[in-house]
Amino acid sequence: MQKKISIIFILPDLETGGAERIVTTIANHLPREKFNVKLMLLRKEGGYLDFLKDDVEVIDLKTPRIRNSLFPILKQISKRKPDLVFSGFGEVNAYLAFFIKFFSKTKFIARETNVVSQHVTRKEIRFFYKFYNNYHKIICQSDDMKNDLLANFNLQPEKLIKINNPVDFEFINSKLVNAVKPSVYLNDFKNVVAIGNLSARKGFDNLLKVFSHLKDEKIQLHILGDGKDKELLHQMKLDLNLEHVHFHGQQKNPYPYLKFADLFILSSRYEGFPNVLLEAGACGTYALANNCPGGISEIIQPKINGEIADIENHEAFASKIIEILQGDFNKEKIKNSIQSRFSKEMILGKYEEVLGSF
């Protein structure tokens, strides 16, 4: 009988973000006859704990900050001696890279989460990327991410593998059973939704400036998410007198907001490979995305599931919103565009192949 491959996935927590969603999906669906799966969390908390399968052992390090987590992580790897360590969060990936050479019998895989040269600005973290070639494989979600690592961090090309993010249609559809239009969606308005962490990276400041050109239109903007720029963005809304812009905080089930929206907007300055753009398509909702690095052009099929424009040109972007909202789009074609390229089964098959190759 073939020995199972023991694998430990590492994440800070299971809050409802993109990296957490993807790693949870991979951990849940790897075939148990081939893999023994564990999940190491710095803090055992977050909404995705509810969706983690019971047979995935959770190792809780009870560590509040990433910078204090390195030695507890190394201690657990030393103790448990897994065949594979899969680190799924950029900052943890960077710190861990330096120590890989100390574990001769364990293979290490990093799943990068962003276009690193734009996302990582702190010198002490960038220093550790000098050791990124210590990883046996590095999974990039998009060509933009892969090319950035090659151009700026001197990585060996053979170590880089591109695997796009999967969309779990089964999960999304389960969250849409008996779904009704959110009560905040007014029938005599077009309802536009944007979802993400309230931080500079997500570009909601630009989106508010865009909507300052739409005050006279019957268009509502619904922003879902929380984050450090919350007060700044709320004040900006007041300063711009945007009465049709609404902040709804983080939503445990954002899918009804996506399904019943007339348009989804991705305003980010950069991305890794935006899950929410995939999920909007899985809900049959047309998208307008900022022309930023992070695989946007790999997801958007123009005039089928969305369009790409430059959000820094606020007035032109506002005009594009009006133009799109006057159109009519086939929800089934939008869903098929996503499912045919990013289905869970297709993408997880690629992960299984990579993880099973060691």
N, C-alpha and C positions, 0 to 999 in steps of 0.2 A: 504493500500500500504506500502510495506516494506521500511523503511528509508534507504537512500543511506549511504554507509560508506564513510566518508570524509577522504582522505589520502593526506598527503604532503610528497613528495619525496625531499630529500636534496642532492645536489651535489655542488662542487665548481663552475663548469661551464659546458658547453657542448662541450668542445674540443674533438677531435676525438680519445678518448681512450676507453679501454675496459669497465670500469665501466659506463662511459657516454653512451656508445652504449646500454648496457644492461638495464639501468634504463630508457632510452628513449623508448626502445622496450616495457618494462613492462607498462610504463605510457600510451603509445599509444594504447595498446591492451586490457587493463582491460575493461570489459564490463561496459558501461556507465549506464545501468539500475541498476547496483549494487554499482558502485563507483563514487564518485566525486573527480576528480584527479587534484592536483596542484603540481607544481614543484618549489621548492625554490632554487635559485642559488645565490651563493656569488657574481658572476659576470655574467650578461646576455651576454655571448659571446661564440663562438665556432661553429664549422661546423655542429654539430648535431641539432642546432636550426632550420636549414632548413628542418629537417625531423620530427620535433615535430608537432603533430596534433594541429590544430587551437583551439580545445576546451580544451586544457591543459593550464590552467592559469599559467603564469610564474611570480613568486615573485622575483624581482631583489633586492638583498640587497646592491648592489653597494659597496661591501667590497673587497679590493684588496688582503688581506691576510687571511688565514684560522685562524690564532691566534687572529685576530681582529673580527672574525665573530660570536663568541659564543653568545654574548649578543643580537645582532640583531636577531639571530636565535631564542633565547629564547623569545624575545619580540613578534615575529611573531606567535610563537606557543601559547603564552598566549593570544594574540589578537584573533586568528582564532579558537582556541579550536578544532583541528581536532580529529577524532576518532583514527587515526593512523598516526604516523610519521615513515617514512622509510628513514633511513640514509644510503647512499650508498657509502661512502668514508671513508677509515680507520681512518684518523686523526680526521675528524669531529665526527665519531662514538665515538672515545675515549673521546674527550672533553665533548660530550653530555651525556655520561654515568653517570657522576657525578650528573647531574641535573634532571634525570628522576623522582626521587622520589617526586619532587615538582609538578608533573602533575598527579594527581590521576585519572583523567578521560580519559587520553590519553594513548594509548598503543604505545610502541616504539619497532621498529624492526631495527636491524643493518644487513646490507649485508657486510660481511667482504670481503676484496679485495685481501688479500695476506696471505702467511704463516707468521703470525705476529711475531713470535720469531726471524725470519731472517730479516724481513723488518723494524721493529720498533726498532731503536737503541737509540733514544734520551730518556734520563731518565724521562724528564718532561712529555713525551707522554706515556711512559710505565706505569707511575704512575696511569694514568686514567683507565688503563685496570683492576686495582683492583676493579673497579665499574661496570665491564662489565656484571655481573650477574643482574644488574638493568634492563637490556633489557628483554622484555617479550619473544622475540625470536631472535636468531642470525642465519642468513643464511650463510652457508659455501658452497663454490663452489666445494670443493673436499674433499675426505677422508683425504688427507694430511693436509689440513687446519683445518678440524674438530679435528683431533687427536692432532695437535699442540696446539690448544686452550685448549683442555682437559689436556694435559700433562704439559703445562707451565703457564696457567693462572687460574687454579682452577675453571673452569666454571661448572655449573650444566649441566649434560649431556642432561637432558630433554629439555633444552632451545636451543640446537643446532639442526639445520635442514640442511641436505645437499640437495641443489638443484644445479645441474650443469647449466652452461650457455647455453642459446638457440642460435641456428643459424637461422637467418632470410633468408631462401633461396629465398623468393620472392624479398626481398630487393637486395640481391646480384645479382640475375639474372637481375633485372632492371638496375643495373649498368654495366651489361655486354652486353646489347643490342647493336648490331653493333660494339662490341669491336674488336679491331685488335691488333696484336702483337706489343708491344711497340717498337718504332724505335731503341731504345738502345739495343734491343736483337739482337745479330748478328746470322745469320743463320748457320754459320759454327762453332759456339760455343755452348756448353751447357750453359743454363742460369739458375743460381741459385739465389733465392730471399730470403732475410731476412727482417723482418719488426719490428720496435719497437722504443721506446724512446732511444736516444743515451745516455745511462747511464750505470754504472757498472753492475746494476742488469741484464741487457739484454745480457751481455757477448760478445759483439761484439769485444772486445779486443782479446778474445780467438779465435773467428771466423777468425780474421785477421791472427792470428798465424797459424791457420789451413791452410789458403790459402797461407801462405808462403811455404807450402809443395806442392802446386799445380801450381807453376809458369810455369812449362813446359807443363801443360795440357791446352787444349782448353776449359776452363771453365771460365765464367764470374760470378762474384758475384755482385748482385745489392742490396744495402741496402737502405731501405726506412725509413725515420724518421728524427727527429731532437731532440736536447737535449743538456744538459750542457757539455757532453763529445765530442761534435762535433769536436772542434779544436784538442783535444787529439787524436781522432781516425784518423782524416785526416793526422796528423803528423806521426802517426804510419804507415799509409798506405805508406807514402813517405819513411820512415825509412826502411820499409821492401821491398820497391820497388815492390809494388803490382799493376802493370799496368792494370790488369784485374778486379780490385775491383772498383766499382763505387758507389758514394753516390748521391742519388736523392732527398734528403729532404723529407719533409712530403707531401704525395700525397692525394688529396681530394678523388680520386677514385683509390685505390690500386688494385682493383680486376682484371683488365687486366694483371697486373704484376704477379698476382698469377695464373691466368688461363693459361697463356702461358709459365710459368716457367717449366723447366724440373725437378726441385726439390725445395721444401721450407725447410729452416733450421731454427729451434728454438734453439738459443744458450744460453738462459737465465740461470742464476745461481739459480733462483727460480721464481715461478709464483704463481698466485692465481688459475686460470683455464684459460689458454691462448686462448682468442677468436680468435687470428690470426691463431692458429693451427687448430681450428674448421673451420675457413673461408677458409683456404688453402684446406682442405678436401672438403668443399662445392663447391670449384672451380675445383675439380677433380685432385688436385695436390698432389703427394706423398710427405711425410715429413720425415725429419731426425731431431730428437729432442735430446737435451742434457738430460741426466738422472738426472733431478733435481726435487725437491719437487714442488708440485702444480698440481696434477691431470694428469700428462703427461701419466701415464700408464692407466688411465681411458679413454683417448682419442685414443691413438695409439693402433690399432689392428695389431700386427706384420705381415709384408709381405702383408697386405691388404691395409691399408692407410698410413703406415709409419713404421719407426724403431726408436729405442732408443739406443744411444751410449754415451760414456763419452767424452765430448769435451775437458776436461783437458789433455787427451792423444791426443795431436794435430796430430801426425803422423797417428795414428790409425783411427782417425776421418776423416782425409783426404783420407785415403784408402777406408773407408766406402762410402764416397761421390763418388769416382770413381766407386766402385762396383755398387752402386745404379744407377748411370747414364748409366751404361752399360745394365741395365735391361729394362723391358717394363711392364707398369702397366695399369690396366684397370680403366679408369677414372670413369666409371659408378659405379664400385664396391667401389671406394674410396668415391664417393658422397653418395652412399647408406649406407656405414658404418657410416657416420656422421648423415645423415638424420634419420636413424632408431633409433638413440639413443639421438639425441640432437635437434630435430626439434623444431621450435618456438612454435608450437601448443602443443606439449607434455610438454615442460618446463613451458610455461605460464600457462598451466592448473594447475601445481603444485603451482605456485605463487598465482594464484587466490584462490586455496583451502586454503593456509596459511593465506592470507590477509583477506579472508572472514570468518575465524574461530573465530575472536575476537568479 
